[in-house]
Amino acid sequence: MTVLSVEDLRISYRSRGEWREVVHNISFSIQRGEMLAFVGESGSGKTTTAQAIIGLLADNARRDAGRGNAANLLI
């Protein structure tokens, strides 16, 4: 059973009047009993991605999903 599904997640921040995409087309799904870890260098988007999934993005950010909702939590 899928407990979390993210499809084509893109995240942009507004800086100096322009939008800059910082997370590009992330897709994954987690099945019951599975774990997921975000691993990467500082500034690579790990925290931003997690915040988007749980709905805690900063006011100057936006999330977009190419197909359907960016995150569907099915607990």
C-alpha positions in Angstrom: 0.0 0.0 0.0 1.4 3.4 -1.0 1.5 5.8 2.0 3.3 8.7 0.3 3.4 9.6 -3.4 5.2 12.6 -4.9 5.0 13.2 -8.7 7.0 15.7 -10.7 7.6 18.1 -7.7 9.1 21.4 -8.7 9.8 24.1 -6.1 10.7 27.8 -7.0 11.7 30.7 -4.8 11.1 34.4 -5.6 14.3 36.4 -5.4 14.8 39.9 -6.6 11.5 39.9 -8.4 12.2 36.7 -10.4 11.2 33.0 -9.8 14.1 30.6 -9.6 13.5 26.8 -9.7 15.5 25.1 -7.0 14.0 21.6 -7.0 13.4 20.0 -10.4 10.9 17.2 -11.2 11.2 14.9 -8.2 9.0 11.8 -8.2 8.9 8.9 -5.7 6.5 6.7 -3.8 6.8 5.0 -0.4 5.1 1.8 0.4 4.0 0.8 3.9 7.1 -0.4 5.9 9.6 1.4 3.6 11.8 4.3 4.5 13.2 7.1 2.4 16.3 9.3 3.1 17.2 12.5 1.3 21.0 12.6 0.9 23.0 15.4 -0.7 25.3 18.3 -0.3 24.4 21.4 1.8 22.0 23.6 -0.3 20.8 20.7 -2.6 17.1 21.0 -1.6 16.7 18.2 1.0 14.9 20.4 3.6 13.0 22.4 1.0 11.7 19.1 -0.5 10.6 17.8 2.9 8.9 21.2 3.7 7.0 21.1 0.5 5.7 17.6 1.2 4.3 18.5 4.6 3.1 22.0 3.5 5.6 24.2 5.3 7.2 26.2 2.5 8.4 29.7 3.1 6.1 32.6 2.0 8.4 33.4 -0.9 8.2 29.8 -2.3 5.8 27.9 -4.5 5.4 24.3 -5.3 4.1 22.9 -8.6 3.3 19.4 -9.7 3.4 18.5 -13.4 0.6 15.9 -13.1 -1.8 16.0 -10.2 -1.0 16.9 -6.6 2.6 17.3 -5.5 2.1 15.2 -2.5 -0.7 12.8 -1.5 -0.5 11.5 2.0 -2.5 8.3 2.5 -2.0 7.4 6.1 
